[in-house]
Amino acid sequence: MARFRLANAARADLAAILDTSRDRWGEAARNHYSKLMAVTMRTIAAAPEGPLAHDRNEVLPGARSFHLRHAPRGHGVKAPVHVVYHRIDRPGLVVILRVLHERMKPLLDGRDLQP
């Protein structure tokens, strides 16, 4: 299985998403969403160009997106609303660029790739 790493922007996105989840729906909901994020990122790392990962070259060359609603079940989240943007950095390593609400327009640039 390939590995993944989080770009700085993705790390900040995740922190904000999980804080918001906790503030609005409580610690249990935050934990469920955290599990969903982890499962999704492992799924992406295993098949970054899989059928559920959409080409997003219009945003950034090599970028792809994966909606959390396509993640394997069992995490306790009924209606996830976020999209993970990623790209293959090198064979065996996927970079998670951003994690954005499905209504947000992705803006990806070189700063998103910083470790």
VOPAGU-2260 file (C-alpha; in pm, 1 decimal, decimal comma):
REM VOPAGU-2260
SITE   aa  ch    i         X         Y         Z
SITE  MET   A    0       0,0       0,0       0,0
SITE  ALA   A    1     116,4     351,0     -77,6
SITE  ARG   A    2     173,5     602,0     198,4
SITE  PHE   A    3      25,1     948,4     225,4
SITE  ARG   A    4     137,2    1272,5     379,4
SITE  LEU   A    5     -54,8    1587,8     455,6
SITE  ALA   A    6      41,7    1920,6     302,9
SITE  ASN   A    7      31,5    2213,2     546,8
SITE  ALA   A    8    -295,7    2337,4     399,2
SITE  ALA   A    9    -458,6    1994,8     442,1
SITE  ARG   A   10    -336,6    1974,6     800,8
SITE  ALA   A   11    -497,6    2314,3     872,6
SITE  ASP   A   12    -817,4    2210,9     690,6
SITE  LEU   A   13    -846,9    1894,6     900,7
SITE  ALA   A   14    -792,1    2079,0    1227,2
SITE  ALA   A   15   -1062,3    2333,1    1139,2
SITE  ILE   A   16   -1306,9    2064,7    1022,0
SITE  LEU   A   17   -1262,3    1856,4    1336,7
SITE  ASP   A   18   -1288,4    2162,5    1564,5
SITE  THR   A   19   -1609,5    2267,7    1391,4
SITE  SER   A   20   -1747,5    1915,3    1414,7
SITE  ARG   A   21   -1677,8    1903,8    1789,0
SITE  ASP   A   22   -1822,3    2252,2    1848,5
SITE  ARG   A   23   -2143,9    2183,9    1655,1
SITE  TRP   A   24   -2213,2    1817,0    1726,5
SITE  GLY   A   25   -1992,8    1711,3    2017,9
SITE  GLU   A   26   -1684,1    1502,3    2082,2
SITE  ALA   A   27   -1838,1    1174,9    1962,2
SITE  ALA   A   28   -1925,7    1328,5    1624,4
SITE  ARG   A   29   -1573,8    1471,4    1598,7
SITE  ASN   A   30   -1429,7    1125,3    1661,7
SITE  HIS   A   31   -1654,8     968,4    1396,5
SITE  TYR   A   32   -1548,5    1228,7    1141,1
SITE  SER   A   33   -1184,3    1178,9    1234,9
SITE  LYS   A   34   -1221,5     804,9    1168,6
SITE  LEU   A   35   -1388,4     881,8     835,6
SITE  MET   A   36   -1096,6    1107,0     737,2
SITE  ALA   A   37    -840,3     839,7     828,5
SITE  VAL   A   38   -1027,2     567,6     635,1
SITE  THR   A   39   -1062,2     798,4     335,2
SITE  MET   A   40    -693,5     884,7     326,1
SITE  ARG   A   41    -592,7     518,7     349,1
SITE  THR   A   42    -839,9     443,1      68,1
SITE  ILE   A   43    -688,2     718,2    -145,8
SITE  ALA   A   44    -333,4     599,5     -73,0
SITE  ALA   A   45    -429,1     246,2    -179,1
SITE  ALA   A   46    -578,4     363,2    -511,5
SITE  PRO   A   47    -504,0     731,7    -577,6
SITE  GLU   A   48    -618,8     702,4    -938,4
SITE  GLY   A   49    -908,9     468,6    -862,9
SITE  PRO   A   50   -1252,5     501,7   -1021,9
SITE  LEU   A   51   -1385,2     721,3    -740,0
SITE  ALA   A   52   -1096,3     969,9    -759,9
SITE  HIS   A   53   -1176,4    1233,9   -1018,8
SITE  ASP   A   54    -921,1    1408,2   -1239,3
SITE  ARG   A   55    -883,9    1774,3   -1134,5
SITE  ASN   A   56    -616,7    1892,1   -1378,2
SITE  GLU   A   57    -813,7    2214,3   -1425,5
SITE  VAL   A   58    -725,0    2301,3   -1066,1
SITE  LEU   A   59    -364,8    2176,9   -1056,7
SITE  PRO   A   60    -180,0    1939,8   -1292,1
SITE  GLY   A   61    -195,5    1588,3   -1148,5
SITE  ALA   A   62    -456,5    1676,4    -886,5
SITE  ARG   A   63    -748,3    1444,1    -814,2
SITE  SER   A   64   -1046,2    1463,7    -580,7
SITE  PHE   A   65   -1228,2    1205,8    -370,2
SITE  HIS   A   66   -1558,6    1283,3    -197,7
SITE  LEU   A   67   -1587,1    1141,3     154,1
SITE  ARG   A   68   -1928,7     993,3      68,9
SITE  HIS   A   69   -1737,3     727,9    -130,4
SITE  ALA   A   70   -1532,8     613,2     169,8
SITE  PRO   A   71   -1591,9     264,7     306,7
SITE  ARG   A   72   -1872,2     248,8     563,7
SITE  GLY   A   73   -1837,9     180,4     933,5
SITE  HIS   A   74   -1727,1     521,7    1057,1
SITE  GLY   A   75   -2063,5     643,9    1188,8
SITE  VAL   A   76   -2101,3     947,6     959,7
SITE  LYS   A   77   -2426,8     946,6     761,6
SITE  ALA   A   78   -2376,9    1237,1     521,7
SITE  PRO   A   79   -2016,1    1353,6     483,7
SITE  VAL   A   80   -1976,4    1686,7     303,8
SITE  HIS   A   81   -1603,0    1716,4     233,7
SITE  VAL   A   82   -1377,2    1647,0     -63,0
SITE  VAL   A   83   -1013,3    1542,0     -36,5
SITE  TYR   A   84    -780,7    1682,9    -303,7
SITE  HIS   A   85    -464,3    1484,0    -360,6
SITE  ARG   A   86    -194,3    1394,6    -608,4
SITE  ILE   A   87      75,8    1135,6    -646,1
SITE  ASP   A   88     406,2    1284,6    -533,5
SITE  ARG   A   89     612,2     984,1    -641,9
SITE  PRO   A   90     543,9     610,9    -667,6
SITE  GLY   A   91     422,8     492,8    -329,6
SITE  LEU   A   92     353,4     841,4    -187,2
SITE  VAL   A   93      31,9    1043,0    -216,3
SITE  VAL   A   94      11,5    1402,6     -97,0
SITE  ILE   A   95    -319,2    1513,3      52,6
SITE  LEU   A   96    -335,4    1873,9     -69,7
SITE  ARG   A   97    -660,1    2003,4      80,0
SITE  VAL   A   98    -977,5    1884,9     250,6
SITE  LEU   A   99   -1259,0    2122,2     156,8
SITE  HIS   A  100   -1635,1    2143,2     199,2
SITE  GLU   A  101   -1809,0    2022,1    -115,9
SITE  ARG   A  102   -1938,5    2375,7    -180,7
SITE  MET   A  103   -1592,4    2533,3    -168,0
SITE  LYS   A  104   -1395,7    2607,5    -481,9
SITE  PRO   A  105   -1051,5    2444,8    -465,8
SITE  LEU   A  106    -755,6    2679,2    -497,5
SITE  LEU   A  107    -436,4    2477,8    -504,7
SITE  ASP   A  108     -89,2    2610,9    -557,7
SITE  GLY   A  109     268,2    2527,0    -469,4
SITE  ARG   A  110     221,2    2644,1    -109,1
SITE  ASP   A  111     -24,8    2357,8     -59,4
SITE  LEU   A  112     254,7    2107,9    -118,4
SITE  GLN   A  113     474,1    2217,1     170,8
SITE  PRO   A  114     535,0    1943,9     431,7
